[in-house]
Amino acid sequence: MFDKVLVANRGEIAIRVMRACRELDVKSVAVYSEADKNSLFAKYADEAYLIGGPAPADSYLNIPHILEAAEESGADALHPGYGFLAENSAMGDECAKHGIKLVGPSGRVIEAMGSKIESRKLMEKAGVPVIPGNSRGVTDPDEALKIAESIGYPVIVKASAGGGGIGMRTVYEEDELIRALESTQSVAASAFGDSTVFIEKYVEEPRHIEFQILADEHGNTIHVADRECSIQRRHQKLIEESPSPIMTDKLREKMGKAAVKAASSIDYTNAGTVEFLYSNGNFYFLEMNTRIQVEHPITEAVTGVDLVKEQLKIASGRELCCTQEDIQVRGHAIECRINAENPLTDFSPNPGKITGYRSPGGPGLRVDSGVYMNYTIPPYYDSMISKLIVWGRNRNEAITRMRRALSEYIILGVETTIPFHKAMMLSPTFQQGKLHTHFVDEYKQEITENMEKIVKEDKEMVSRLKSTFLPSKRVAAVSAAVSSYMSHSLEKNKK
């Protein structure tokens, strides 16, 4: 096992990796930007190093600065978390040059799976179902028209290097196709530096189902069950659950085998996720994420497998903790992403100072967070405050438990997505498990009306509890002293 791991990330995922390190008796190293000098993750780590200014390009995307910190700290491994450099194929090459082990797959695999066209070709070759469409870049308008006609409208034009819903446009009629082709190429070139696009059949109202993969460096590959990620807006996930409400043992075996085949065919190692679209009894490969996912805690909740510890063990050369037969799904888990966004104004970001904070507790709850009372959420990064995870013996109990947990979660000073999640848990259609990727848009009016009621009710409750956020002078003095001590310790660690 490693002696010291540098976590090249921030916020809750940085703390999550550091917790795994602590349980494995491994020292953790944080790197932080000037905007994160008072962040919890920088104080939680055994060592912390300032690597640049607030802009991601100056800090969390700055490979030379990160590797300088790794060498100075003596870290023998680097965990990229998710986002930032987690799927940057050059990161692994640079780590290797400096004698540092990257916790993740090879750069070759990351690069192949980062291209939607290349990954599609590889999956076709491996015999994994893919959505009808073409497996090469399209630039000629006449060719685009022929492809669309052969697979039938509606179609979707996608950027090969795209991600997060950027560089995608749905086309319902022939007259729209050429404009869509040109605009998608322009967006792709601007956002990713690669104007390559391709065309696929547009699957209407699909479910987004993904399978967690673990693969060691000894040729062992398994899936760690499924997750449903259909509740999205603008292709960004909001709520995830495990298992999918439609999952059966037979379907899990079939989709799981396809996921394992996908990973094995490219010699994948470490943790990854194979994502599928599911519609009318059929499923199709969507993409592979070559990193730990935001929603990994729900898989941990229903299987008992610590995915981040497994990542570290695999990277250190150990074999998998278990076989496919050992993976059993017990109960049901749901995750709500709590973001500093106003869901009543189209989820507009709302960074700022948290003036009151009380997280929920009780049976079956987990909160992965990187914030605290009086912490200021910076405007430079993702707006996530925390991930609220619940477990229940079945889906109904998990929904009920999430409703209770959300009612206990108090965050003052910034607008959050808590009202949205409360409204979702009250939705009869959601409760019935009738989900698809356009759910939030289809039921927007109902969700909005429920949120407006919830916001009014929450104001009354918060006014009753607000006094609990006002510390006595003695408590405030102690808090200030502790903060001063932590800042002093942080400065010492930097030297």
C-alpha positions in Angstrom: 0.0 0.0 0.0 1.0 3.6 -0.6 2.6 5.7 2.1 1.2 9.0 1.0 -1.5 10.0 -1.5 -2.0 13.5 -3.0 -5.6 14.3 -3.8 -5.7 16.5 -6.9 -9.2 17.8 -6.2 -11.3 19.8 -3.8 -14.5 19.8 -1.8 -16.4 16.8 -0.7 -14.6 14.3 -3.1 -11.3 15.4 -1.7 -12.5 14.7 1.8 -14.0 11.4 0.7 -10.6 10.2 -0.7 -8.8 11.4 2.4 -11.2 9.4 4.6 -10.4 6.2 2.7 -6.7 7.0 3.1 -7.1 7.4 6.8 -8.8 4.1 7.2 -6.0 2.5 5.2 -3.4 4.2 7.4 -2.1 6.3 4.5 -1.2 9.9 4.8 -3.1 12.4 2.6 -1.9 15.5 0.9 -4.3 18.3 -0.2 -3.6 20.9 -2.9 -5.7 24.1 -2.8 -6.2 27.3 -4.7 -6.2 30.8 -3.1 -10.0 30.7 -3.1 -9.9 27.5 -1.0 -7.4 28.5 1.6 -10.2 28.3 4.3 -11.8 25.1 2.9 -12.5 22.1 5.0 -10.6 19.6 2.8 -7.4 21.6 3.1 -7.6 21.5 6.9 -8.6 17.9 7.0 -5.6 16.6 5.1 -2.3 15.6 6.8 -0.5 18.2 4.6 -1.7 21.0 2.3 0.0 23.0 -0.4 -1.1 26.2 -2.2 -0.9 25.7 -5.9 -2.3 28.8 -7.6 -5.0 31.4 -8.0 -8.8 30.8 -7.9 -9.1 30.1 -11.7 -9.0 26.3 -12.3 -6.4 26.8 -15.0 -4.1 28.3 -12.4 -4.6 25.6 -9.8 -6.7 22.4 -10.1 -5.9 22.1 -13.9 -2.3 23.1 -13.5 -0.4 19.8 -13.8 3.1 21.2 -13.2 2.0 22.9 -10.0 0.2 19.8 -8.7 3.3 17.6 -9.5 5.6 20.0 -7.7 3.4 19.6 -4.6 3.5 15.8 -5.0 7.3 15.8 -5.2 7.7 18.3 -2.3 5.4 16.2 -0.1 6.9 12.9 -1.1 3.5 11.5 -2.3 3.9 8.2 -4.1 0.4 8.2 -5.6 -2.1 10.7 -6.9 -5.9 10.4 -6.8 -7.7 12.8 -9.2 -11.3 12.4 -7.8 -13.9 13.4 -10.4 -13.9 16.4 -12.7 -10.8 18.6 -13.3 -8.0 16.3 -14.3 -9.8 13.0 -13.6 -10.2 12.1 -17.3 -7.1 13.8 -18.6 -5.0 11.3 -20.5 -1.8 13.4 -20.1 -2.1 13.2 -16.3 -1.0 9.6 -16.1 1.9 10.1 -18.4 3.2 13.0 -16.4 2.7 11.1 -13.1 4.7 8.2 -14.5 7.6 10.5 -15.5 7.8 11.7 -11.9 7.5 8.2 -10.4 4.0 8.7 -9.0 1.2 6.2 -9.4 -2.0 7.6 -10.8 -5.1 6.1 -9.2 -7.1 5.3 -12.3 -6.9 3.6 -15.7 -4.1 4.1 -18.3 -3.9 7.2 -20.4 -4.5 5.1 -23.5 -7.9 3.9 -22.1 -8.9 7.4 -20.9 -8.2 8.9 -24.3 -10.1 6.1 -26.1 -13.1 6.5 -23.9 -13.0 10.2 -24.0 -13.8 10.1 -27.7 -17.5 9.2 -28.3 -16.7 8.0 -31.8 -13.7 5.9 -30.8 -15.5 4.4 -27.8 -18.5 3.6 -30.0 -16.2 1.7 -32.4 -14.6 -0.2 -29.6 -18.0 -1.2 -28.2 -19.3 -2.4 -31.6 -16.1 -4.5 -31.9 -16.7 -6.0 -28.5 -20.3 -6.9 -29.2 -21.8 -4.3 -26.7 -25.1 -2.9 -28.0 -24.8 0.7 -29.3 -27.4 3.1 -30.5 -28.1 3.0 -34.3 -26.0 5.6 -36.1 -22.6 6.2 -37.7 -19.2 5.5 -36.2 -17.1 8.1 -37.9 -17.0 11.9 -38.0 -19.4 13.6 -40.4 -18.6 16.9 -42.1 -20.4 16.6 -45.5 -24.1 17.7 -45.4 -25.2 15.2 -48.0 -23.7 12.4 -46.0 -25.4 13.6 -42.9 -28.8 13.6 -44.7 -28.2 10.1 -45.9 -27.3 8.8 -42.4 -30.3 10.5 -40.8 -32.7 9.1 -43.5 -31.3 5.6 -43.0 -31.8 5.5 -39.2 -35.0 7.6 -39.2 -35.8 10.9 -37.4 -35.5 12.1 -34.7 -31.7 12.0 -34.6 -29.1 13.6 -32.4 -26.0 15.3 -33.5 -23.1 14.9 -31.0 -19.7 16.2 -30.5 -17.2 13.4 -30.4 -15.2 15.0 -27.6 -18.3 16.3 -25.8 -19.5 15.8 -22.2 -21.9 17.2 -19.7 -24.5 17.7 -22.4 -22.4 20.2 -24.3 -22.2 19.8 -28.1 -25.5 17.9 -28.6 -28.5 18.9 -30.6 -31.7 16.9 -31.3 -33.2 17.1 -34.8 -36.8 16.1 -35.6 -37.0 17.0 -39.3 -34.8 17.0 -42.3 -34.9 20.8 -42.7 -33.2 21.3 -39.3 -30.3 18.9 -39.9 -27.8 21.1 -41.7 -28.2 24.0 -39.3 -27.8 21.5 -36.4 -24.7 20.0 -38.0 -23.1 23.4 -38.4 -24.0 24.8 -35.0 -22.8 21.6 -33.2 -19.5 21.7 -35.1 -19.0 25.3 -34.0 -19.8 24.5 -30.3 -17.5 21.5 -30.4 -14.6 23.4 -31.8 -15.1 26.2 -29.2 -15.6 24.0 -26.2 -13.3 21.1 -26.9 -11.0 22.2 -29.6 -12.3 19.4 -31.8 -15.1 20.0 -34.3 -15.7 16.3 -35.0 -19.4 15.3 -34.8 -21.4 12.2 -35.5 -25.1 11.2 -35.8 -27.2 8.7 -33.8 -30.8 7.8 -33.5 -32.4 9.9 -30.8 -33.9 7.6 -28.1 -37.0 9.4 -26.7 -37.7 9.3 -23.0 -35.0 6.8 -22.2 -33.9 5.8 -18.7 -30.2 6.5 -17.8 -28.8 3.3 -16.2 -25.2 2.8 -15.3 -23.1 0.0 -14.0 -20.2 0.4 -11.6 -17.0 -1.5 -12.7 -14.0 -2.6 -10.7 -11.0 -4.1 -12.5 -7.6 -5.0 -11.0 -4.2 -5.3 -12.7 -4.4 -9.1 -12.5 -7.1 -9.6 -15.1 -10.2 -9.6 -12.8 -13.2 -7.5 -13.7 -16.6 -7.3 -12.0 -19.6 -5.0 -11.9 -20.8 -3.7 -8.6 -24.5 -3.4 -9.5 -26.5 -0.7 -11.2 -27.6 2.9 -10.6 -30.5 4.9 -12.0 -29.6 8.4 -13.0 -32.6 9.6 -15.0 -33.5 12.6 -13.0 -31.5 15.3 -14.8 -31.7 18.8 -16.1 -29.6 19.9 -19.1 -27.9 16.5 -18.9 -26.7 17.1 -15.4 -27.7 14.5 -12.8 -29.7 15.7 -9.8 -31.0 12.5 -8.1 -29.5 9.0 -8.3 -30.7 5.7 -6.8 -29.6 2.1 -6.6 -30.9 -0.2 -7.8 -32.9 1.1 -10.7 -36.7 0.8 -10.0 -37.0 -1.4 -13.1 -34.1 -3.7 -12.4 -34.6 -7.5 -12.1 -32.0 -10.1 -11.5 -32.3 -11.2 -15.1 -31.8 -7.7 -16.5 -29.0 -7.0 -14.1 -27.2 -10.1 -15.2 -27.6 -9.2 -18.9 -26.6 -5.5 -18.6 -23.9 -6.3 -16.0 -22.3 -8.8 -18.4 -22.3 -6.2 -21.2 -20.7 -3.7 -18.8 -18.0 -6.1 -17.8 -17.4 -7.0 -21.5 -17.0 -3.3 -22.3 -14.4 -2.9 -19.6 -12.5 -6.1 -20.3 -12.3 -5.5 -24.0 -10.2 -2.4 -23.5 -8.1 -3.8 -20.6 -9.6 -1.4 -18.2 -8.2 -1.2 -14.7 -9.4 0.5 -11.5 -12.9 1.9 -11.0 -15.1 3.1 -13.9 -18.7 3.4 -14.9 -20.4 2.0 -18.1 -23.5 4.1 -18.9 -26.5 2.9 -20.9 -29.7 4.3 -22.3 -32.6 1.9 -21.7 -35.9 2.1 -23.6 -38.7 -0.4 -24.4 -36.7 -3.4 -23.1 -33.5 -2.5 -25.1 -30.3 -1.0 -23.7 -27.5 0.8 -25.6 -24.0 1.8 -24.6 -23.8 5.6 -24.0 -20.3 6.2 -22.7 -17.8 5.1 -20.1 -16.6 7.4 -17.3 -13.0 6.5 -16.5 -13.1 7.7 -12.9 -15.0 7.5 -9.6 -18.5 8.9 -10.0 -20.3 11.6 -7.9 -23.0 9.1 -7.2 -20.7 6.2 -6.0 -22.0 6.4 -2.3 -25.4 4.8 -3.3 -23.5 1.7 -4.7 -21.5 1.5 -1.5 -24.8 1.7 0.5 -26.4 -1.3 -1.2 -23.4 -3.5 -1.7 -21.1 -2.7 1.3 -18.1 -2.2 -1.0 -15.9 0.8 -0.3 -15.2 1.9 -3.8 -12.6 4.5 -3.0 -10.6 2.1 -0.8 -10.8 -0.4 -3.6 -9.4 2.2 -6.0 -6.4 2.7 -3.8 -5.8 -1.0 -3.3 -6.1 -1.8 -7.0 -3.6 1.0 -7.8 -1.2 -0.4 -5.3 -1.2 -3.8 -7.1 -3.7 -5.8 -5.0 -6.4 -8.0 -6.4 -10.1 -7.3 -6.1 -11.8 -7.6 -2.8 -14.4 -9.9 -4.1 -15.8 -12.0 -7.0 -18.9 -11.3 -9.0 -20.8 -13.9 -6.9 -19.9 -11.9 -3.8 -21.8 -8.8 -5.0 -25.3 -8.7 -3.5 -27.7 -5.8 -3.6 -29.4 -5.2 -0.2 -32.1 -2.6 0.2 -32.4 0.7 -1.7 -30.4 3.9 -1.7 -31.1 7.4 -3.0 -28.7 10.4 -3.4 -29.8 14.0 -3.7 -27.2 16.5 -4.9 -27.5 19.6 -2.7 -26.2 22.5 -4.8 -26.0 26.2 -4.1 -28.5 27.0 -6.8 -32.0 28.5 -6.9 -34.3 25.8 -8.5 -37.0 28.4 -8.9 -34.9 30.5 -11.2 -33.8 27.7 -13.5 -31.1 26.4 -11.1 -29.1 29.7 -11.3 -25.9 29.5 -9.2 -26.0 31.1 -5.8 -22.5 31.2 -4.2 -22.0 33.0 -1.0 -21.6 32.7 2.8 -23.3 29.9 4.7 -24.7 31.7 7.8 -26.4 28.7 9.3 -25.8 25.0 8.8 -27.4 21.9 10.4 -27.1 18.5 8.6 -29.6 15.7 9.2 -28.9 12.6 11.2 -30.6 9.3 12.3 -30.7 5.8 10.8 -29.7 5.1 7.3 -28.2 8.5 6.5 -24.9 9.7 5.1 -23.8 13.3 4.2 -20.7 13.8 2.1 -19.9 17.5 2.4 -17.1 19.9 2.2 -18.7 22.9 3.9 -19.2 24.3 7.4 -20.9 27.1 9.3 -19.7 30.5 8.0 -17.9 28.9 5.0 -18.1 31.0 1.8 -18.9 29.0 -1.3 -16.6 30.4 -4.1 -18.0 31.3 -7.5 -15.2 29.7 -9.4 -16.2 26.0 -9.1 -19.1 23.6 -9.1 -21.9 24.7 -6.8 -22.2 21.4 -4.9 -22.6 21.8 -1.2 -23.1 18.2 -0.3 -24.5 14.8 -1.3 -27.3 13.5 0.9 -27.5 9.7 0.8 -30.2 7.5 2.5 -30.6 3.8 2.7 -33.8 1.9 3.3 -34.9 -1.8 3.2 -36.9 -1.0 0.1 -37.5 2.0 -2.3 -40.6 3.3 -0.4 -38.6 3.3 2.9 -35.7 5.1 1.2 -38.1 7.8 -0.2 -39.7 8.3 3.2 -36.3 8.5 4.9 -35.1 11.0 2.3 -38.2 13.2 2.9 -37.4 13.1 6.6 -33.7 13.9 6.1 -34.5 16.8 3.8 -36.8 18.2 6.4 -33.9 18.3 8.9 -31.4 19.8 6.5 -31.0 23.5 7.3 -28.7 25.8 5.2 -29.0 29.5 5.6 -27.3 32.3 3.6 -27.5 30.8 0.1 -30.3 29.4 -2.0 -30.1 25.6 -2.4 -31.8 22.8 -4.3 -33.4 21.3 -1.2 -36.9 22.6 -2.1 -36.5 20.8 -5.5 -35.6 17.5 -3.9 -38.5 17.8 -1.4 -40.8 18.4 -4.3 -39.4 15.4 -6.2 -39.9 13.1 -3.2 -43.6 14.2 -3.1 -44.2 13.5 -6.8 -46.5 10.5 -7.3 -44.9 9.7 -10.6 -41.4 9.7 -9.0 -42.7 7.5 -6.2 -44.1 5.0 -8.8 -40.6 4.8 -10.4 -41.8 6.0 -13.8 -38.6 7.8 -14.7 -36.9 9.1 -17.8 -34.2 11.6 -18.7 -36.8 14.4 -19.5 -38.8 13.9 -16.3 -37.9 17.3 -14.8 -39.0 19.1 -18.0 -42.2 17.1 -18.4 -43.4 17.7 -14.8 -41.9 21.2 -14.5 -45.1 22.9 -13.6 -46.1 20.4 -10.9 -42.6 20.5 -9.4 -42.4 24.3 -9.5 -45.8 24.7 -7.7 -44.8 22.2 -5.0 -41.4 24.0 -4.6 -43.2 27.4 -4.1 -45.3 25.9 -1.3 -42.3 24.2 0.3 -40.3 27.5 0.3 -43.1 29.2 2.2 -43.3 26.3 4.7 -39.5 26.2 5.1 -39.4 29.9 6.0 -41.7 29.4 8.9 -39.6 26.4 10.2 -36.3 28.2 9.7 -37.6 31.2 11.7 -38.3 28.9 14.6 -34.8 27.3 14.4 -32.8 30.3 13.6 -31.8 31.0 17.2 -30.0 27.7 17.3 -27.5 29.2 14.8 -26.6 32.1 17.1 -23.8 31.0 19.3 -23.1 32.5 22.8 -20.1 34.8 23.1 -18.1 32.0 24.8 -18.8 29.6 22.0 -18.0 32.2 19.4 -14.6 32.9 21.1 -13.7 29.2 21.2 -14.7 28.9 17.6 -12.5 31.8 16.6 -9.6 30.3 18.6 -10.0 26.9 16.9 -10.2 28.6 13.4 -7.0 30.6 14.2 -5.2 27.4 15.3 -6.3 25.5 12.2 -5.1 28.3 9.9 -1.7 28.4 11.8 -1.4 24.6 11.4 -2.2 24.9 7.7 0.5 27.5 7.2 3.0 25.2 9.0 2.1 22.3 6.8 2.7 24.4 3.7 6.3 25.1 4.8 
